[in-house]
Amino acid sequence: MDFELTEEEKAFRESVYQFSKKEIAPESSKPEYDEKGEFPWECWRKMGEFGLLGLPFPEEYGGQGASAMMTVLAKEGFALGGADAGLTLSWGAHTILCGVPIWKLGTEEQKKKYLPKIASGEWIGGFALTEPNAGSDAGSVRTYAVKKGDRFVLNGSKIFITNGPIGRVFVTIAVTDKSKGPFGISAFIVESTFKGFSVSRKLDKLGNRTSPTGELAFEDCEVPEENLLGPIDMGFAEVVKYIFMWERSCLLAPAIGSMEAGIR
Ligand SMILES: Cc1cc2nc3c(=O)[nH]c(=O)nc-3n(C[C@H](O)[C@H](O)[C@H](O)COP(=O)(O)OP(=O)(O)OC[C@H]3O[C@@H](n4cnc5c(N)ncnc54)[C@H](O)[C@@H]3O)c2cc1C
């Protein structure tokens, strides 16, 4: 098997490296962002313009149609150029944890509504799974959703949510049939403007401080039925399948880029 990068792949990685080095690193690495735990908004806007935020989505939804390999190379090049690690973490939660499930499982209406805004960076995305009593054991989430008329009503809380304090749209995991265990858990697209949604706390962290992390509260949060993502009761299993395929590959790439920067 040939592990060499193609000329196209090398050129793409180099272009993201140059973009990061010239346009992102000088700003995002200013100490005040890290000290204050502030999100570098101007860098985010530039990342959207450059096409990084919707990299893997099809072009018809505002993306670049990049393969998983190209996405990994972009993340490597971005870190190699010296971009702040928190910004890379927020990018991952936004594009991979929120955008990819919508792209892979969403209805045509959902894809048209959300993916272009995620690709441009106009709306920041996140993924709300973890709860105070459900971390590694993700199947034991307690946030639940009950169907009432043409909407689902969500109650519960989420913790450690990347982009929580600044996000506009969250792929949110909630129990829909407790009797079915992990096969009774669904996924919903929840907008931060929906009634009953709130950010209950912004969390302070030791590292990746430019990436805002927060706690989310769902108090009789009303989610239109058309915002169910994937099949009822099986949305969680489906979302996790796609997230693992993409996120596991993409999560490590910035670390490789940072290590290469260190060696250089
Ligand atoms: C910076 C940051 C960003 C995050 N962003 C998000 C996000 O965007 N969305 C989201 O949903 N979540 C997010 N999380 C949460 C993350 O997914 C959880 O922290 C993770 O799933 C672990 O859960 P926990 O923290 O409750 O630890 P626990 O599950 O309580 O684990 C604590 C320790 O116990 C060990 N352990 C657990 N179970 C076992 C076992 N059965 N046997 C042996 N050892 C075990 C673990 O390996 C770990 O070392 C984020 C977390 C961090 C730190």
Ligand as a Chemical Component Dictionary entry (heavy atoms), coordinates in Angstrom:
data_LIG
# 
_chem_comp.id                   LIG 
_chem_comp.type                 NON-POLYMER 
_chem_comp.pdbx_formal_charge   0 
_chem_comp.three_letter_code    LIG 
# 
loop_
_chem_comp_atom.comp_id 
_chem_comp_atom.atom_id 
_chem_comp_atom.alt_atom_id 
_chem_comp_atom.type_symbol 
_chem_comp_atom.charge 
_chem_comp_atom.model_Cartn_x 
_chem_comp_atom.model_Cartn_y 
_chem_comp_atom.model_Cartn_z 
_chem_comp_atom.pdbx_ordinal 
LIG C1  C1  C 0 -12.385 20.082 26.626 1  
LIG C2  C2  C 0 -13.566 19.175 26.570 2  
LIG C3  C3  C 0 -14.513 19.345 25.575 3  
LIG C4  C4  C 0 -15.629 18.515 25.518 4  
LIG N1  N1  N 0 -16.563 18.730 24.544 5  
LIG C5  C5  C 0 -17.684 17.973 24.530 6  
LIG C6  C6  C 0 -18.724 18.234 23.571 7  
LIG O1  O1  O 0 -18.603 19.107 22.715 8  
LIG N2  N2  N 0 -19.850 17.494 23.637 9  
LIG C7  C7  C 0 -20.026 16.501 24.561 10 
LIG O2  O2  O 0 -21.079 15.878 24.560 11 
LIG N3  N3  N 0 -19.053 16.230 25.476 12 
LIG C8  C8  C 0 -17.904 16.936 25.485 13 
LIG N4  N4  N 0 -16.924 16.682 26.409 14 
LIG C9  C9  C 0 -17.139 15.638 27.390 15 
LIG C10 C10 C 0 -16.327 14.382 27.127 16 
LIG O3  O3  O 0 -16.862 13.680 26.041 17 
LIG C11 C11 C 0 -16.354 13.599 28.430 18 
LIG O4  O4  O 0 -15.533 14.299 29.330 19 
LIG C12 C12 C 0 -15.897 12.183 28.253 20 
LIG O5  O5  O 0 -16.901 11.442 27.606 21 
LIG C13 C13 C 0 -15.558 11.527 29.593 22 
LIG O6  O6  O 0 -16.621 11.647 30.474 23 
LIG P1  P1  P 0 -16.411 12.166 31.991 24 
LIG O7  O7  O 0 -15.667 13.459 31.920 25 
LIG O8  O8  O 0 -17.726 12.133 32.671 26 
LIG O9  O9  O 0 -15.420 11.128 32.640 27 
LIG P2  P2  P 0 -15.773 9.678  33.203 28 
LIG O10 O10 O 0 -16.593 8.915  32.221 29 
LIG O11 O11 O 0 -16.336 9.832  34.579 30 
LIG O12 O12 O 0 -14.348 9.045  33.282 31 
LIG C14 C14 C 0 -13.405 9.440  34.285 32 
LIG C15 C15 C 0 -12.234 8.482  34.226 33 
LIG O13 O13 O 0 -12.689 7.139  34.498 34 
LIG C16 C16 C 0 -12.316 6.272  33.434 35 
LIG N5  N5  N 0 -13.392 5.292  33.231 36 
LIG C17 C17 C 0 -14.680 5.552  32.923 37 
LIG N6  N6  N 0 -15.378 4.407  32.838 38 
LIG C18 C18 C 0 -14.514 3.402  33.076 39 
LIG C19 C19 C 0 -14.646 1.974  33.120 40 
LIG N7  N7  N 0 -15.808 1.363  32.896 41 
LIG N8  N8  N 0 -13.537 1.260  33.389 42 
LIG C20 C20 C 0 -12.347 1.865  33.629 43 
LIG N9  N9  N 0 -12.166 3.211  33.607 44 
LIG C21 C21 C 0 -13.241 3.963  33.336 45 
LIG C22 C22 C 0 -12.115 7.165  32.213 46 
LIG O14 O14 O 0 -11.202 6.602  31.282 47 
LIG C23 C23 C 0 -11.555 8.428  32.849 48 
LIG O15 O15 O 0 -10.165 8.334  33.038 49 
LIG C24 C24 C 0 -15.786 17.480 26.476 50 
LIG C25 C25 C 0 -14.825 17.298 27.464 51 
LIG C26 C26 C 0 -13.732 18.123 27.518 52 
LIG C27 C27 C 0 -12.713 17.901 28.607 53 
# 
loop_
_chem_comp_bond.comp_id 
_chem_comp_bond.atom_id_1 
_chem_comp_bond.atom_id_2 
_chem_comp_bond.value_order 
_chem_comp_bond.pdbx_ordinal 
LIG C1  C2  SING 1  
LIG C2  C3  SING 2  
LIG C2  C26 DOUB 3  
LIG C3  C4  DOUB 4  
LIG C4  N1  SING 5  
LIG C4  C24 SING 6  
LIG N1  C5  DOUB 7  
LIG C5  C6  SING 8  
LIG C5  C8  SING 9  
LIG C6  O1  DOUB 10 
LIG C6  N2  SING 11 
LIG N2  C7  SING 12 
LIG C7  O2  DOUB 13 
LIG C7  N3  SING 14 
LIG N3  C8  DOUB 15 
LIG C8  N4  SING 16 
LIG N4  C9  SING 17 
LIG N4  C24 SING 18 
LIG C9  C10 SING 19 
LIG C10 O3  SING 20 
LIG C10 C11 SING 21 
LIG C11 O4  SING 22 
LIG C11 C12 SING 23 
LIG C12 O5  SING 24 
LIG C12 C13 SING 25 
LIG C13 O6  SING 26 
LIG O6  P1  SING 27 
LIG P1  O7  DOUB 28 
LIG P1  O8  SING 29 
LIG P1  O9  SING 30 
LIG O9  P2  SING 31 
LIG P2  O10 DOUB 32 
LIG P2  O11 SING 33 
LIG P2  O12 SING 34 
LIG O12 C14 SING 35 
LIG C14 C15 SING 36 
LIG C15 O13 SING 37 
LIG C15 C23 SING 38 
LIG O13 C16 SING 39 
LIG C16 N5  SING 40 
LIG C16 C22 SING 41 
LIG N5  C17 SING 42 
LIG N5  C21 SING 43 
LIG C17 N6  DOUB 44 
LIG N6  C18 SING 45 
LIG C18 C19 SING 46 
LIG C18 C21 DOUB 47 
LIG C19 N7  SING 48 
LIG C19 N8  DOUB 49 
LIG N8  C20 SING 50 
LIG C20 N9  DOUB 51 
LIG N9  C21 SING 52 
LIG C22 O14 SING 53 
LIG C22 C23 SING 54 
LIG C23 O15 SING 55 
LIG C24 C25 DOUB 56 
LIG C25 C26 SING 57 
LIG C26 C27 SING 58 
# 
